[in-house]
């Protein structure tokens, strides 16, 4: 099995696992707030000069950080054609592991929670 086939197999398996976990763990509770057209969390009839929550900026920075790291992984399919694809896949696995550990840490610390 060549490297490209292995990468396709791993990415397909990982995508399938994540989709199944999403459907299995999703909490679907509709209420009046979720059904309203305003998703920003502010009262649409109130003042437009309300300050943003610091948590909004924290989530935005976390999104940019993880988005940037994933953008660094985009050249991976072409990098597997190098002289040593094993080292490329090893460094990629290390990077994904570090990203996962960072996400778990932020989740445990409550950095992704809006309610206090």
DSSP file (Angstrom, degrees, kcal/mol; ACC not computed):
  #  RESIDUE AA STRUCTURE BP1 BP2  ACC     N-H-->O    O-->H-N    N-H-->O    O-->H-N    TCO  KAPPA ALPHA  PHI   PSI    X-CA   Y-CA   Z-CA
    1    1 A X              0   0    0      0, 0.0     2,-0.0     0, 0.0     0, 0.0   0.000 360.0 360.0 360.0 122.3    0.0    0.0    0.0
    2    2 A X     >  -     0   0    0      1,-0.1     4,-2.0     4,-0.0     5,-0.1  -0.227 360.0-102.0 -79.3 174.0    1.6    3.3   -1.0
    3    3 A X  H  > S+     0   0    0      1,-0.2     4,-2.6     2,-0.2     5,-0.2   0.867 117.8  52.9 -67.4 -40.0    1.7    6.4    1.1
    4    4 A X  H  > S+     0   0    0      2,-0.2     4,-2.5     1,-0.2    -1,-0.2   0.914 110.4  48.5 -63.8 -41.9   -1.1    8.3   -0.8
    5    5 A X  H  > S+     0   0    0      2,-0.2     4,-2.4     1,-0.2    -1,-0.2   0.901 111.4  50.6 -63.7 -39.9   -3.5    5.3   -0.4
    6    6 A X  H  X S+     0   0    0     -4,-2.0     4,-2.6     2,-0.2    -2,-0.2   0.917 110.8  48.5 -63.7 -42.8   -2.6    5.1    3.3
    7    7 A X  H  X S+     0   0    0     -4,-2.6     4,-2.7     2,-0.2     5,-0.2   0.904 112.0  49.1 -64.3 -41.5   -3.3    8.9    3.8
    8    8 A X  H  X S+     0   0    0     -4,-2.5     4,-2.3     2,-0.2    -1,-0.2   0.904 112.5  48.5 -63.7 -40.8   -6.6    8.6    1.9
    9    9 A X  H  X S+     0   0    0     -4,-2.4     4,-2.4     2,-0.2    -2,-0.2   0.920 113.5  46.2 -65.2 -44.4   -7.6    5.6    4.1
   10   10 A X  H  X S+     0   0    0     -4,-2.6     4,-2.8     2,-0.2     5,-0.2   0.924 114.2  47.2 -65.6 -44.8   -6.6    7.3    7.3
   11   11 A X  H  X S+     0   0    0     -4,-2.7     4,-2.3     2,-0.2    -1,-0.2   0.884 113.3  48.5 -67.4 -37.0   -8.4   10.6    6.4
   12   12 A X  H  X S+     0   0    0     -4,-2.3     4,-2.4    -5,-0.2    -1,-0.2   0.922 113.9  46.4 -66.2 -43.4  -11.6    8.7    5.3
   13   13 A X  H  X S+     0   0    0     -4,-2.4     4,-2.5    -5,-0.2    -2,-0.2   0.922 113.7  48.1 -64.9 -43.8  -11.6    6.7    8.5
   14   14 A X  H  X S+     0   0    0     -4,-2.8     4,-2.4     2,-0.2    -2,-0.2   0.907 112.3  49.2 -64.4 -41.8  -11.0    9.7   10.7
   15   15 A X  H  X S+     0   0    0     -4,-2.3     4,-2.2    -5,-0.2    -1,-0.2   0.911 112.0  48.6 -63.1 -42.6  -13.7   11.7    8.9
   16   16 A X  H  X S+     0   0    0     -4,-2.4     4,-2.4     2,-0.2    -2,-0.2   0.912 111.5  49.5 -64.2 -42.8  -16.2    8.8    9.3
   17   17 A X  H  X S+     0   0    0     -4,-2.5     4,-2.4     1,-0.2    -2,-0.2   0.911 112.0  48.3 -63.1 -42.8  -15.3    8.5   13.0
   18   18 A X  H  X S+     0   0    0     -4,-2.4     4,-2.1     2,-0.2    -1,-0.2   0.877 111.4  49.5 -67.8 -37.4  -15.8   12.2   13.6
   19   19 A X  H  X S+     0   0    0     -4,-2.2     4,-2.1     2,-0.2     5,-0.2   0.921 112.1  47.9 -66.3 -43.4  -19.1   12.3   11.8
   20   20 A X  H  X S+     0   0    0     -4,-2.4     4,-2.0     1,-0.2    -2,-0.2   0.913 112.3  49.8 -63.7 -42.1  -20.4    9.3   13.8
   21   21 A X  H  X S+     0   0    0     -4,-2.4     4,-2.9     1,-0.2     5,-0.2   0.877 108.5  54.0 -63.5 -37.2  -19.2   10.9   17.0
   22   22 A X  H  X S+     0   0    0     -4,-2.1     4,-1.3     1,-0.2    -2,-0.2   0.932 111.9  42.7 -63.1 -45.9  -20.9   14.1   16.1
   23   23 A X  H  < S+     0   0    0     -4,-2.1    -1,-0.2     1,-0.2    -2,-0.2   0.836 118.0  47.5 -68.7 -31.2  -24.3   12.5   15.5
   24   24 A X  H  < S+     0   0    0     -4,-2.0    -2,-0.2    -5,-0.2    -1,-0.2   0.886 120.6  33.9 -77.6 -39.6  -23.9   10.3   18.7
   25   25 A X  H  < S+     0   0    0     -4,-2.9    -2,-0.2    -5,-0.2    -1,-0.2   0.508  87.2 121.4 -96.6  -5.0  -22.8   13.1   21.1
   26   26 A X     <  -     0   0    0     -4,-1.3     2,-0.7    -5,-0.2    -4,-0.0  -0.325  53.5-145.1 -65.5 138.1  -24.9   16.0   19.7
   27   27 A X        -     0   0    0      2,-0.1     2,-0.9    -2,-0.0    -1,-0.1  -0.909  14.9-170.2-104.7 110.5  -27.3   17.6   22.1
   28   28 A X        +     0   0    0     -2,-0.7     2,-0.4     2,-0.0    -2,-0.0  -0.838  23.5 147.4-107.9  98.8  -30.3   18.7   20.2
   29   29 A X        -     0   0    0     -2,-0.9     2,-0.4     2,-0.0     5,-0.1  -0.921  28.2-160.8-131.0 104.6  -32.5   20.9   22.4
   30   30 A X        +     0   0    0     -2,-0.4     2,-0.3     4,-0.1    -2,-0.0  -0.709  19.3 161.0 -89.0 136.4  -34.4   23.6   20.5
   31   31 A X     >  -     0   0    0     -2,-0.4     4,-1.6     5,-0.0     5,-0.2  -0.808  55.3 -85.5-138.7-177.4  -35.8   26.5   22.5
   32   32 A X  H  > S+     0   0    0     -2,-0.3     4,-0.6     1,-0.2    -2,-0.0   0.854 124.0  52.5 -64.2 -35.7  -36.9   30.1   21.6
   33   33 A X  H >4 S+     0   0    0      1,-0.2     3,-0.6     2,-0.2    -1,-0.2   0.892 109.8  47.8 -68.5 -38.8  -33.4   31.6   21.8
   34   34 A X  H 34 S+     0   0    0      1,-0.2    -1,-0.2    -5,-0.1    -2,-0.2   0.805 111.2  51.5 -71.9 -27.8  -32.0   29.0   19.4
   35   35 A X  H 3< S+     0   0    0     -4,-1.6    -1,-0.2     2,-0.0    -2,-0.2   0.567  88.5 102.1 -85.5  -8.3  -34.9   29.5   16.9
   36   36 A X  S << S-     0   0    0     -4,-0.6    -5,-0.0    -3,-0.6    -3,-0.0  -0.445  78.0-126.6 -75.8 151.8  -34.5   33.3   16.9
   37   37 A X  S    S+     0   0    0     -2,-0.1     2,-0.7     2,-0.0    -1,-0.1   0.635  88.1  86.5 -74.5 -12.5  -32.7   34.8   13.8
   38   38 A X        +     0   0    0      1,-0.1     3,-0.2    -5,-0.1    -2,-0.1  -0.797  46.4 168.7 -93.9 115.8  -30.2   36.7   16.0
   39   39 A X        +     0   0    0     -2,-0.7    -1,-0.1     1,-0.1    -2,-0.0   0.395  56.3  85.9-106.0   1.5  -27.2   34.6   16.7
   40   40 A X  S    S-     0   0    0      2,-0.2    -1,-0.1     1,-0.1     3,-0.1   0.688  95.0-121.2 -80.9 -16.5  -24.8   37.2   18.2
   41   41 A X  S    S+     0   0    0      1,-0.4     2,-0.3    -3,-0.2    -1,-0.1   0.380  74.7 112.5  95.1  -4.9  -26.2   36.9   21.7
   42   42 A X  S    S-     0   0    0      4,-0.0     2,-0.5     1,-0.0    -1,-0.4  -0.712  78.2-102.1-101.5 154.4  -27.2   40.6   22.0
   43   43 A X    >   -     0   0    0     -2,-0.3     3,-1.2     1,-0.2    -1,-0.0  -0.621  27.3-148.0 -70.8 121.1  -30.7   42.0   22.2
   44   44 A X  T 3  S+     0   0    0     -2,-0.5    -1,-0.2     1,-0.3     4,-0.0   0.669  95.5  51.7 -69.6 -14.2  -31.5   43.3   18.7
   45   45 A X  T 3  S+     0   0    0      2,-0.1    -1,-0.3     3,-0.0     3,-0.1   0.544  99.4  79.6 -96.5  -8.6  -33.7   46.1   20.1
   46   46 A X  S <  S-     0   0    0     -3,-1.2     2,-0.1     1,-0.2    -4,-0.0   0.017  96.5 -54.2 -85.5-165.5  -31.1   47.4   22.6
   47   47 A X    >   -     0   0    0      1,-0.1     3,-0.5     2,-0.1    -1,-0.2  -0.411  34.4-143.8 -73.3 146.4  -28.1   49.7   22.1
   48   48 A X  T 3  S+     0   0    0      1,-0.2    -1,-0.1    -2,-0.1    -2,-0.0   0.427  90.4  76.7 -87.6   0.3  -25.5   48.8   19.5
   49   49 A X  T 3   +     0   0    0      2,-0.0    -1,-0.2     0, 0.0     2,-0.2   0.082  60.9 133.0-100.2  22.3  -22.7   50.1   21.8
   50   50 A X    <   -     0   0    0     -3,-0.5     2,-0.1     1,-0.1    -8,-0.0  -0.516  60.5-112.2 -72.8 140.3  -22.6   47.1   24.2
   51   51 A X        -     0   0    0     -2,-0.2     2,-0.2     1,-0.1    -1,-0.1  -0.398  29.2-114.0 -73.1 150.0  -19.1   45.9   24.9
   52   52 A X        -     0   0    0      1,-0.1     2,-0.2    -2,-0.1    -1,-0.1  -0.479  31.6-107.6 -78.0 152.6  -18.0   42.5   23.7
   53   53 A X    >>  -     0   0    0     -2,-0.2     4,-1.0     1,-0.1     3,-0.6  -0.518  17.5-128.2 -76.6 148.7  -17.2   39.7   26.1
   54   54 A X  H 3> S+     0   0    0      1,-0.2     4,-2.1     2,-0.2     5,-0.1   0.820 109.4  64.8 -65.5 -30.2  -13.6   38.8   26.6
   55   55 A X  H 3> S+     0   0    0      1,-0.2     4,-2.6     2,-0.2    -1,-0.2   0.844  94.7  58.9 -62.2 -33.0  -14.7   35.2   25.9
   56   56 A X  H <> S+     0   0    0     -3,-0.6     4,-2.2     1,-0.2    -1,-0.2   0.933 108.0  44.7 -60.4 -45.2  -15.6   36.2   22.4
   57   57 A X  H  X S+     0   0    0     -4,-1.0     4,-2.5     2,-0.2    -2,-0.2   0.868 111.2  54.1 -67.7 -36.1  -12.0   37.3   21.7
   58   58 A X  H  X S+     0   0    0     -4,-2.1     4,-2.4     2,-0.2    -2,-0.2   0.928 110.8  45.1 -62.9 -45.3  -10.6   34.2   23.4
   59   59 A X  H  X S+     0   0    0     -4,-2.6     4,-2.4     2,-0.2    -2,-0.2   0.890 112.8  52.0 -66.2 -38.1  -12.7   31.9   21.1
   60   60 A X  H  X S+     0   0    0     -4,-2.2     4,-2.3    -5,-0.2    -2,-0.2   0.907 111.0  46.8 -64.3 -41.5  -11.7   34.0   18.1
   61   61 A X  H  X S+     0   0    0     -4,-2.5     4,-2.5     2,-0.2    -2,-0.2   0.901 111.8  50.8 -67.2 -40.5   -8.0   33.7   18.9
   62   62 A X  H  X S+     0   0    0     -4,-2.4     4,-2.6     2,-0.2     5,-0.3   0.908 109.8  50.9 -62.7 -40.6   -8.3   30.0   19.5
   63   63 A X  H  X S+     0   0    0     -4,-2.4     4,-2.6     1,-0.2     5,-0.2   0.936 111.2  47.5 -61.8 -45.8  -10.1   29.6   16.1
   64   64 A X  H  X S+     0   0    0     -4,-2.3     4,-2.4     2,-0.2    -2,-0.2   0.896 112.0  50.9 -62.4 -39.9   -7.3   31.6   14.4
   65   65 A X  H  X S+     0   0    0     -4,-2.5     4,-2.1     2,-0.2    -2,-0.2   0.956 115.2  40.3 -62.9 -50.8   -4.6   29.5   16.1
   66   66 A X  H  X S+     0   0    0     -4,-2.6     4,-2.0     1,-0.2    -2,-0.2   0.850 114.7  53.4 -69.5 -33.0   -6.1   26.2   15.2
   67   67 A X  H  X S+     0   0    0     -4,-2.6     4,-2.0    -5,-0.3    -1,-0.2   0.904 109.4  48.6 -66.9 -40.5   -7.0   27.4   11.7
   68   68 A X  H  X S+     0   0    0     -4,-2.4     4,-1.4    -5,-0.2    -2,-0.2   0.909 110.5  50.9 -64.6 -42.2   -3.4   28.5   11.1
   69   69 A X  H  X S+     0   0    0     -4,-2.1     4,-0.6     1,-0.2    -1,-0.2   0.884 110.3  49.1 -64.9 -37.3   -2.1   25.2   12.3
   70   70 A X  H >< S+     0   0    0     -4,-2.0     3,-0.9     1,-0.2     4,-0.5   0.866 106.1  57.1 -70.0 -34.4   -4.4   23.3   10.0
   71   71 A X  H >< S+     0   0    0     -4,-2.0     3,-0.8     1,-0.3     4,-0.3   0.824 101.2  57.9 -64.0 -29.5   -3.3   25.5    7.1
   72   72 A X  H 3< S+     0   0    0     -4,-1.4     3,-0.4     1,-0.2    -1,-0.3   0.738 102.0  55.7 -70.2 -21.2    0.2   24.4    7.8
   73   73 A X  T X< S+     0   0    0     -3,-0.9     3,-1.7    -4,-0.6     4,-0.2   0.560  82.0  90.4 -86.4  -8.2   -0.9   20.8    7.3
   74   74 A X  T X  S+     0   0    0     -3,-0.8     3,-0.7    -4,-0.5     4,-0.3   0.850  80.3  56.3 -60.1 -37.2   -2.3   21.5    3.8
   75   75 A X  T >> S+     0   0    0     -3,-0.4     4,-1.9    -4,-0.3     3,-0.6   0.475  79.0 102.9 -73.9   3.4    1.0   20.7    1.9
   76   76 A X  H <> S+     0   0    0     -3,-1.7     4,-1.2     1,-0.2    -1,-0.2   0.882  72.6  54.6 -56.9 -45.0    1.1   17.2    3.6
   77   77 A X  H <4 S+     0   0    0     -3,-0.7    -1,-0.2     1,-0.2     3,-0.2   0.873 113.7  43.0 -60.2 -33.5   -0.2   15.2    0.5
   78   78 A X  H X4 S+     0   0    0     -3,-0.6     3,-1.3    -4,-0.3    -1,-0.2   0.804 107.9  60.2 -78.6 -28.2    2.6   16.7   -1.6
   79   79 A X  H >< S+     0   0    0     -4,-1.9     3,-1.5     1,-0.3    -1,-0.2   0.702  89.3  71.4 -73.0 -18.2    5.2   16.2    1.2
   80   80 A X  T 3< S+     0   0    0     -4,-1.2    -1,-0.3     1,-0.3     5,-0.2   0.645  87.8  65.3 -72.3 -10.9    4.6   12.5    1.2
   81   81 A X  T <  S+     0   0    0     -3,-1.3    -1,-0.3    -4,-0.1    -2,-0.2   0.385  83.0 106.3 -89.0   4.3    6.4   12.3   -2.2
   82   82 A X  S <  S-     0   0    0     -3,-1.5     3,-0.5     2,-0.1    -3,-0.0  -0.042  92.3 -89.6 -73.4-177.9    9.7   13.4   -0.6
   83   83 A X  S    S+     0   0    0      1,-0.3     2,-0.5     2,-0.1     3,-0.1   0.883 120.2  29.3 -62.8 -40.6   12.7   11.2    0.1
   84   84 A X     >  +     0   0    0      1,-0.1     4,-1.3     2,-0.1     3,-0.4  -0.755  61.3 169.3-125.6  86.1   11.5   10.1    3.6
   85   85 A X  H  > S+     0   0    0     -2,-0.5     4,-2.5    -3,-0.5     5,-0.2   0.745  75.8  67.8 -67.6 -20.7    7.7   10.2    3.9
   86   86 A X  H  > S+     0   0    0      2,-0.2     4,-2.1     1,-0.2    -1,-0.2   0.924 100.8  45.7 -65.3 -43.1    7.9    8.4    7.2
   87   87 A X  H  > S+     0   0    0     -3,-0.4     4,-2.5     2,-0.2     5,-0.2   0.877 111.5  53.5 -67.7 -35.4    9.5   11.4    8.9
   88   88 A X  H  X S+     0   0    0     -4,-1.3     4,-2.0     1,-0.2    -2,-0.2   0.935 111.3  44.8 -62.4 -45.8    6.9   13.7    7.3
   89   89 A X  H  X S+     0   0    0     -4,-2.5     4,-2.4     2,-0.2    -1,-0.2   0.842 111.5  54.3 -67.7 -32.9    4.1   11.5    8.6
   90   90 A X  H  X S+     0   0    0     -4,-2.1     4,-2.2     2,-0.2    -2,-0.2   0.941 110.3  44.9 -65.2 -47.2    5.8   11.4   12.0
   91   91 A X  H  X S+     0   0    0     -4,-2.5     4,-2.3     1,-0.2    -2,-0.2   0.859 113.0  52.1 -65.6 -34.5    6.0   15.2   12.3
   92   92 A X  H  X S+     0   0    0     -4,-2.0     4,-2.6    -5,-0.2     5,-0.2   0.920 108.9  49.3 -66.1 -43.4    2.4   15.5   11.1
   93   93 A X  H  X S+     0   0    0     -4,-2.4     4,-2.3     1,-0.2    -2,-0.2   0.890 111.0  50.7 -62.9 -38.7    1.2   13.0   13.8
   94   94 A X  H  X S+     0   0    0     -4,-2.2     4,-2.5     2,-0.2    -2,-0.2   0.922 111.0  48.4 -64.0 -43.7    3.1   15.0   16.4
   95   95 A X  H  X S+     0   0    0     -4,-2.3     4,-2.3     2,-0.2    -2,-0.2   0.917 112.8  47.0 -64.0 -43.5    1.6   18.3   15.3
   96   96 A X  H  X S+     0   0    0     -4,-2.6     4,-2.4     2,-0.2    -1,-0.2   0.879 111.7  51.9 -66.4 -37.0   -1.9   16.8   15.3
   97   97 A X  H  X S+     0   0    0     -4,-2.3     4,-2.6    -5,-0.2    -2,-0.2   0.921 110.0  48.4 -64.1 -43.9   -1.3   15.3   18.7
   98   98 A X  H  X S+     0   0    0     -4,-2.5     4,-2.4     2,-0.2    -2,-0.2   0.902 111.7  49.8 -63.5 -40.5   -0.2   18.7   20.1
   99   99 A X  H  X S+     0   0    0     -4,-2.3     4,-2.3     2,-0.2    -2,-0.2   0.912 111.8  48.5 -62.7 -42.0   -3.2   20.4   18.6
  100  100 A X  H  X S+     0   0    0     -4,-2.4     4,-2.5     2,-0.2    -2,-0.2   0.912 111.4  49.2 -65.4 -42.4   -5.5   17.8   20.1
  101  101 A X  H  X S+     0   0    0     -4,-2.6     4,-2.4     2,-0.2    -1,-0.2   0.889 111.0  50.7 -64.1 -38.7   -3.8   18.1   23.5
  102  102 A X  H  X S+     0   0    0     -4,-2.4     4,-2.4     2,-0.2    -2,-0.2   0.899 110.9  48.5 -64.2 -40.8   -4.2   21.9   23.3
  103  103 A X  H  X S+     0   0    0     -4,-2.3     4,-2.2     2,-0.2    -2,-0.2   0.912 111.8  49.0 -65.2 -42.3   -7.8   21.6   22.4
  104  104 A X  H  X S+     0   0    0     -4,-2.5     4,-2.6     2,-0.2    -2,-0.2   0.904 110.7  51.5 -63.1 -41.2   -8.4   19.2   25.3
  105  105 A X  H  X S+     0   0    0     -4,-2.4     4,-2.5     1,-0.2    -2,-0.2   0.929 111.3  46.3 -61.5 -46.1   -6.6   21.6   27.7
  106  106 A X  H  X>S+     0   0    0     -4,-2.4     5,-2.4     1,-0.2     4,-0.7   0.875 112.7  51.2 -64.4 -36.6   -8.7   24.5   26.6
  107  107 A X  H ><5S+     0   0    0     -4,-2.2     3,-0.6     2,-0.2    -2,-0.2   0.924 112.1  45.6 -65.6 -44.7  -11.9   22.4   26.9
  108  108 A X  H 3<5S+     0   0    0     -4,-2.6    -2,-0.2     1,-0.2    -1,-0.2   0.887 111.0  52.9 -67.1 -38.9  -10.9   21.3   30.5
  109  109 A X  H 3<5S-     0   0    0     -4,-2.5    -1,-0.2    -5,-0.2    -2,-0.2   0.619 115.5-116.5 -72.7 -11.6  -10.0   24.8   31.6
  110  110 A X  T X<5S+     0   0    0     -4,-0.7     3,-1.1    -3,-0.6    -3,-0.2   0.677  71.5 137.1  86.5  18.3  -13.4   26.1   30.4
  111  111 A X  T 3 <S+     0   0    0     -5,-2.4    -4,-0.2     1,-0.2    -5,-0.1   0.664  72.5  49.9 -71.4 -15.3  -12.0   28.3   27.7
  112  112 A X  T 3  S+     0   0    0     -6,-0.6     2,-0.4    -5,-0.2    -1,-0.2   0.391  88.7 101.6-102.3   2.2  -14.7   27.2   25.2
  113  113 A X    <   -     0   0    0     -3,-1.1   -58,-0.0     1,-0.1     0, 0.0  -0.722  48.9-169.0 -90.7 134.1  -17.7   27.7   27.6
  114  114 A X        +     0   0    0     -2,-0.4     2,-0.2   -58,-0.0    -1,-0.1   0.843  69.5  73.4 -86.5 -37.8  -19.8   30.8   27.2
  115  115 A X              0   0    0      1,-0.1    -2,-0.0     0, 0.0     0, 0.0  -0.509 360.0 360.0 -79.6 145.6  -21.8   30.5   30.4
  116  116 A X              0   0    0     -2,-0.2    -1,-0.1     0, 0.0    -3,-0.0   0.404 360.0 360.0-110.1 360.0  -20.0   31.2   33.7
